[in-house]
Amino acid sequence: MADLTEAVLCAPGIGCADLTGAIFGGADLTGAHLEGANLRKATFCSEFFMFPVGSTDEPKPETTCATLRGATLIDANFSGAELTGADLSGADLTNADLTQVHLSKANLSKANLTGANLTGADLTNTKLGGATLKGVRGLPPSLR
């Protein structure tokens, strides 16, 4: 697992790496700076199989998700990304493009979603307690 805690993956004058389709399963991106990053169709959870030593039992699937607690993700493009179960608590997602994003079981507690676009996003069992939802587009009526 990669530890990208407080990594600066975007910088003024340099821009951001194109992270389209990147796989971040299990990565620690706590406090990372990804303003304006292109994360289209990126995967933030990975499934792997545990093979117990000496066991004849079927391997059990395990899922590990990225941690993006407190990350700065202003204007980031996540459209079509897989964020099921990811921890985005306290993240700044101001004006982020979250169209068609899979956010089921994700933790968005205390996240700033001001102006974000959630059109077509899967928010099944998503934690939104304390999240700032001012000006969010595409928010299902049940969450307004």
C-alpha positions as CSV (number, residue, x, y, z in Angstrom):
1,M,0.0,0.0,0.0
2,A,1.2,3.4,-0.9
3,D,1.4,6.1,1.8
4,L,0.8,9.5,0.1
5,T,-0.1,11.4,3.3
6,E,0.0,15.1,2.6
7,A,1.5,14.5,-0.8
8,V,1.3,17.5,-3.2
9,L,0.3,15.9,-6.5
10,C,-0.6,19.2,-8.1
11,A,1.3,22.5,-8.0
12,P,0.8,26.0,-9.4
13,G,2.6,26.4,-12.7
14,I,3.1,22.7,-13.0
15,G,-0.5,21.5,-13.0
16,C,-1.5,18.0,-12.1
17,A,-0.5,14.6,-13.3
18,D,-3.2,12.9,-15.4
19,L,-4.4,10.2,-13.0
20,T,-7.2,8.9,-15.2
21,G,-7.9,5.3,-14.4
22,A,-5.3,5.2,-11.6
23,I,-5.7,2.5,-8.9
24,F,-5.4,3.8,-5.3
25,G,-6.7,0.8,-3.4
26,G,-5.3,1.0,0.2
27,A,-3.4,4.2,-0.5
28,D,-3.2,6.7,2.3
29,L,-3.9,10.1,0.8
30,T,-4.7,11.9,4.1
31,G,-4.3,15.6,3.6
32,A,-3.0,15.2,0.0
33,H,-3.4,18.2,-2.3
34,L,-5.1,17.3,-5.6
35,E,-6.7,20.6,-6.7
36,G,-7.9,20.3,-10.2
37,A,-6.6,16.7,-10.6
38,N,-8.1,14.5,-13.4
39,L,-9.1,11.4,-11.5
40,R,-11.7,10.2,-14.1
41,K,-12.5,6.5,-13.7
42,A,-9.9,6.1,-11.0
43,T,-10.4,3.2,-8.5
44,F,-10.0,3.9,-4.8
45,C,-10.8,0.4,-3.6
46,S,-9.2,-2.9,-4.6
47,E,-10.3,-6.4,-3.9
48,F,-7.8,-9.2,-3.2
49,F,-8.0,-12.7,-1.9
50,M,-6.6,-14.1,1.3
51,F,-5.2,-17.6,1.1
52,P,-4.8,-18.8,4.7
53,V,-1.6,-20.8,5.1
54,G,-2.2,-24.6,5.4
55,S,-6.0,-24.1,4.8
56,T,-8.0,-25.9,2.2
57,D,-10.8,-23.4,2.6
58,E,-11.8,-21.2,-0.3
59,P,-10.0,-17.9,-0.3
60,K,-12.0,-15.0,1.1
61,P,-12.1,-11.7,-0.7
62,E,-10.9,-8.7,1.2
63,T,-11.4,-5.1,0.1
64,T,-9.0,-2.2,0.9
65,C,-10.0,1.4,0.2
66,A,-8.0,4.6,-0.1
67,T,-8.0,7.1,2.7
68,L,-8.6,10.7,1.6
69,R,-9.4,12.2,5.0
70,G,-8.9,16.0,4.9
71,A,-7.6,15.9,1.4
72,T,-7.8,19.1,-0.7
73,L,-9.7,18.0,-3.9
74,I,-11.0,21.4,-5.1
75,D,-12.1,21.3,-8.7
76,A,-11.0,17.6,-9.0
77,N,-12.6,15.6,-11.8
78,F,-13.7,12.2,-10.4
79,S,-16.4,11.5,-13.0
80,G,-17.0,7.7,-13.2
81,A,-14.6,6.9,-10.4
82,E,-15.0,4.0,-8.0
83,L,-15.0,5.4,-4.4
84,T,-17.2,2.7,-2.8
85,G,-16.3,2.6,0.9
86,A,-13.6,5.3,0.6
87,D,-12.9,7.7,3.5
88,L,-13.3,11.3,2.4
89,S,-14.2,12.7,5.8
90,G,-13.3,16.3,6.2
91,A,-12.1,16.5,2.5
92,D,-12.5,19.7,0.5
93,L,-14.4,18.7,-2.6
94,T,-15.5,22.3,-3.5
95,N,-16.7,22.3,-7.2
96,A,-15.5,18.7,-7.7
97,D,-17.0,16.8,-10.6
98,L,-18.5,13.7,-9.0
99,T,-20.9,12.7,-11.8
100,Q,-21.6,9.0,-12.1
101,V,-19.2,8.3,-9.2
102,H,-19.8,5.2,-7.0
103,L,-19.9,6.5,-3.5
104,S,-21.9,3.8,-1.8
105,K,-20.8,3.2,1.8
106,A,-18.3,6.0,1.5
107,N,-17.6,8.4,4.4
108,L,-18.2,12.1,3.5
109,S,-18.8,13.2,7.1
110,K,-17.8,16.9,7.5
111,A,-16.6,17.1,3.8
112,N,-17.0,20.4,2.0
113,L,-19.1,19.6,-1.2
114,T,-19.9,23.2,-2.0
115,G,-20.8,23.5,-5.7
116,A,-19.9,19.9,-6.4
117,N,-21.8,18.0,-9.1
118,L,-23.2,14.7,-7.9
119,T,-25.4,14.0,-10.9
120,G,-25.9,10.2,-11.3
121,A,-23.7,9.4,-8.3
122,D,-24.5,6.3,-6.2
123,L,-24.9,7.6,-2.6
124,T,-26.4,4.4,-1.2
125,N,-25.5,4.2,2.5
126,T,-23.1,7.1,2.2
127,K,-22.3,9.0,5.4
128,L,-22.9,12.7,5.0
129,G,-23.2,13.9,8.6
130,G,-22.0,17.4,9.0
131,A,-21.1,17.7,5.3
132,T,-21.5,21.2,3.6
133,L,-23.9,20.7,0.7
134,K,-24.4,24.4,-0.4
135,G,-25.0,24.6,-4.1
136,V,-24.5,20.9,-4.8
137,R,-26.0,19.8,-8.1
138,G,-27.6,16.4,-8.6
139,L,-28.2,15.8,-5.0
140,P,-31.1,13.3,-4.6
141,P,-34.2,14.9,-3.0
142,S,-34.1,12.5,-0.1
143,L,-30.7,14.1,1.0
144,R,-31.6,17.7,0.6
